[in-house]
Amino acid sequence: MPHTKSLVVIGGGSAGFFCGVNAARMNPLLKVIILEKGNKLMSKVKISGGGRCNVTHACFDIAAMSRNYPRGSNFVKKTFHRFFTTDTIKWFEDRSVKLKTETDGRMFPVTNTSQTVIDCLLQEANTYGVEIRMKSEVKNLKSEGRKFRIELSNHNHFTSDIVCISSGGYPKSDLFGWLKELGHTIEEPVPSLFTFNLPKHPITKLMGVSIEKAKVKIAGTKLEQKGPLLITHWGLSGPAVLKLSAFAAKELAIRQYDFTAVINWLPDINEQSLKERFNNLRNAYSSQKIHNRNPFGLPSRLWVFLAQHSGATTDMRWADLPSVAQDKFIKNLCSYDIEVRGKTTFKEEFVTAGGIKLSEVDANTMMSKKISNLFFAGEVLDVDGITGGYNFQHAWTSGWIAASSIAGEAL
């Protein structure tokens, strides 16, 4: 059957592939080409979740799901009505990729390998005749009449009826230049999902200590998150820090990652109530050594560290704790100030906040409001989620909506 229209997808990641294979399946008259600038396809899919691919999150309420996107929450609230977590699970299961849910809600293939997801998408591309061109970096894109002229870095060029840009996020705004030239506005890109560096801070000697639940706040703001916290050899990590880094991404970029974090190691207790409990503890454990009697269930190494830094010596008993040391101990337990100097990318979960301004894209179709037949999908948009499968869900959702719209446009 001869092709009547062509679609070029720029970017061979999760969103681009999902757009390409679904568009080709929905409309056999469409000639689909995926351009990938590198020599690897779906590289983020490959390394995500420690090589297992965190496909989505087991959240089945649109309002609840959308709250996990620091930027673009209102946008995804609309798009999820078209293609949601339930649709992702069914799409993959229909192609023999069954997913399992872990205790924290993350969903992975039952095979525990990301290659299962990659093979599934490659099989779809093969089944529906999607052409894949590697080492094809787009340098320029021009709208000429009813066609697009696509210029590559190797000086080759060709035309297409429809284009979907799913090139991922860029760390610097000047890399968005070719998209600005199309007339689109770029929200300044800044890193998201990173850990906090504490160079030479004594707490890093506790590396490996994990706290089940802590509250981390950015001093001088209302930005705070609760959750598990991990002390590393370079600083602070864990879900609470990563989630906070995402919601505070723009604020922390302005501060050049030089700020004070305030940690409540006992997030359900405030200083006033803790003071009352300390007075009772002094009576209950009067003859016992403070270092040996930890009544709050904190990791013992952390308890001893905070006790020492509050002035409680190794042999000091609860009854002998001076009031000055007690006040400092209470403050260190409920609002421990820690100076952060810089950030570190969290494993492979690097995400960029920023991208194509959402008011310039139709959430119902993923088509540009400025240029007909130009579509967007994935991280190139100013949408980013916290870690846990949220960014992949946005990729599948935006890719599917773009594909559905393109398949209709190409009729």
Secondary structure, 3 states (H helix, E strand, C coil): CCCCEEEEEECCCHHHHHHHHHHHHHCCCEEEEEECCCCCCCHHHHHHHHHCCCCEECCCCHHHHHCCCCECHHHHHHHCCCCCHHHHHHHHHCCCCCEEECCCCEEEECCCCCHHHHHHHHHHHHHCCCEEECCCCEEEEEEECCEEEEEECCCCEEEECEEEECCCCCCCHHHHHHHHCCCCCEEEEEEECEEEECCCCHHHHHCCCEEEEEEEEECCCCCEEEEEEEECCCEEECHHHHHHHHHCHHHHHHCCCEEEEEEECCCCCCHHHHHHHHHHHHHHCCCCECCCCCCCCCCHHHHHHHHHCCCCCCCCEHHHCCHHHHHHHHHHHHCEEEEEECEEECCCCCEEEEEECHHHECCCCCEECCCCCEEECHHHECCECCCCCHHHHHHHHHHHHHHHHHHHHCC
